[in-house]
Amino acid sequence: MHKVRYEESYAEAAQVLRMVVPAMAEHRASPNPVNYAVWYAHLAGKSPELSAELEARLRGGGFDDALGRELYLRHLADRDERTVAELRTALAAVVRQVTRLLSEAGDEAGRRSAALADIARRVAGAGEPGSLQELIREAAEESRGMAEMGTRLESRLHEATSEVEALRRELERVREEARTDPLTGIANRKALETALAEAVAAGAPFALVMADIDHFKRINDTHGHLMGDRVLRFLAGLLRQRAPEGALPARYGGEEFALVLPGHDLAAARAVAEGLRRALAAGRVRSVRSGEEIGRITMSLGVAQWVPGESAEELVARADAALYRAKEGGRNRVEAAAPPDQAA
Ligand SMILES: Nc1nc2c(ncn2[C@@H]2O[C@H](COP(=O)(O)OP(=O)(O)OP(=O)(O)O)[C@@H](O)[C@H]2O)c(=O)[nH]1
């Protein structure tokens, strides 16, 4: 499913707002953001599937928050949001089940302990061996029932624990997926931006390398898109192998990559970048079509050292400007960024 885009101008969005408000009022839809998003998408013609389903459901009954949420998740939320919502529902179901289980077990334990207390009272008054024997049998019955309930409870709690554990693993997988570039398997731009924001907030020294494959379009045009993809994976593998301990290699987008280098000053980061440049130029990638090696692949790199007070965006811009100079200077080279106050 494609994600709905909102590219209206202010005036156009305001125009939709003027249609949405009376429509929501007419259908008694409470004006929360989820319902608004649904009605906005419907009246702005953003999603024919959403409109068709909403209209059908309105014909069959009224609008309520549950419907709003359902339509939002089905047609507007992105995949991660939907998965998290599904996991939350599944977890809530497990918790409800365990709560019910414990309350049933509590009721049963209460009943059985009342029965045992009653037996104890009757034992005090029992005069003959026959009636005592009967009371002993009843007590044994209650104790066995209690023990069985304990075993049942334990096994069902064990099951619930496994279910919660599976949900936790699934959530971890979804979170990992959201941070990973599917083509190359390394961190994606979102993960890079998070890491940069964290590094800036931590305030410890670090440097950033931005790298861009030279004449990548030509590789695609000459050897095909699959070959281009293979080159991207090859470079990602190289970054992963050669990244120093604690560094984060990421795909910034297209054929541009980044490497966050904690604890590196400009000279150290430059040395890492230079090593990467040489390794790529020395590497060989085979053509998917012919199996033959394709010509030398090179990249240009820009390096910048973070200075306290600088934002992540400013640092990326400086590293990018250095990368641009490397391209301008003839490609297959590393350029270091000047400190921010000296940058043009
Ligand atoms: N195979 C493949 N190609 C991609 C991908 N993402 C972007 N590209 C291609 O990358 C190319 C980028 O080309 P340009 O930005 O013109 O730059 P370039 O050819 O690398 O030249 P310079 O950067 O100036 O050395 C475009 O042809 C895109 O189609 C991808 O995921 N796979």
The ligand as a MOL file (V3000), in Angstrom:
LIG
                    3D

  0  0  0     0  0            999 V3000
M  V30 BEGIN CTAB
M  V30 COUNTS 32 34 0 0 0
M  V30 BEGIN ATOM
M  V30 1 N 20.9320 0.5640 -9.0330 0
M  V30 2 C 20.5120 1.5510 -8.2460 0
M  V30 3 N 20.6840 2.8360 -8.6720 0
M  V30 4 C 20.2930 3.8370 -7.8590 0
M  V30 5 C 19.6950 3.5830 -6.5990 0
M  V30 6 N 19.4390 4.7890 -6.0300 0
M  V30 7 C 19.8390 5.7430 -6.8910 0
M  V30 8 N 20.3720 5.1890 -8.0100 0
M  V30 9 C 20.9190 5.8390 -9.1970 0
M  V30 10 O 22.0560 6.5640 -8.8400 0
M  V30 11 C 22.3390 7.4780 -9.9080 0
M  V30 12 C 22.9030 8.7350 -9.3220 0
M  V30 13 O 23.4070 9.4830 -10.3800 0
M  V30 14 P 23.9160 10.9750 -10.2440 0
M  V30 15 O 23.3670 11.5870 -9.0000 0
M  V30 16 O 23.6480 11.6450 -11.5450 0
M  V30 17 O 25.4360 10.9040 -10.0190 0
M  V30 18 P 26.5910 9.9630 -10.5500 0
M  V30 19 O 26.2890 9.3520 -11.8720 0
M  V30 20 O 26.9420 9.0120 -9.4550 0
M  V30 21 O 27.7750 10.9800 -10.7760 0
M  V30 22 P 28.6780 11.7270 -9.7430 0
M  V30 23 O 28.0430 11.5820 -8.3730 0
M  V30 24 O 28.6650 13.1470 -10.1950 0
M  V30 25 O 30.0180 11.1030 -9.8080 0
M  V30 26 C 21.0170 7.6800 -10.6450 0
M  V30 27 O 21.1420 7.1270 -11.9250 0
M  V30 28 C 20.0160 6.8540 -9.8260 0
M  V30 29 O 19.0410 6.2320 -10.6440 0
M  V30 30 C 19.4990 2.2150 -6.2060 0
M  V30 31 O 18.9780 1.8970 -5.1230 0
M  V30 32 N 19.9370 1.2420 -7.0630 0
M  V30 END ATOM
M  V30 BEGIN BOND
M  V30 1 1 1 2
M  V30 2 2 2 3
M  V30 3 1 2 32
M  V30 4 1 3 4
M  V30 5 2 4 5
M  V30 6 1 4 8
M  V30 7 1 5 6
M  V30 8 1 5 30
M  V30 9 2 6 7
M  V30 10 1 7 8
M  V30 11 1 8 9
M  V30 12 1 9 10
M  V30 13 1 9 28
M  V30 14 1 10 11
M  V30 15 1 11 12
M  V30 16 1 11 26
M  V30 17 1 12 13
M  V30 18 1 13 14
M  V30 19 2 14 15
M  V30 20 1 14 16
M  V30 21 1 14 17
M  V30 22 1 17 18
M  V30 23 2 18 19
M  V30 24 1 18 20
M  V30 25 1 18 21
M  V30 26 1 21 22
M  V30 27 2 22 23
M  V30 28 1 22 24
M  V30 29 1 22 25
M  V30 30 1 26 27
M  V30 31 1 26 28
M  V30 32 1 28 29
M  V30 33 2 30 31
M  V30 34 1 30 32
M  V30 END BOND
M  V30 END CTAB
M  END
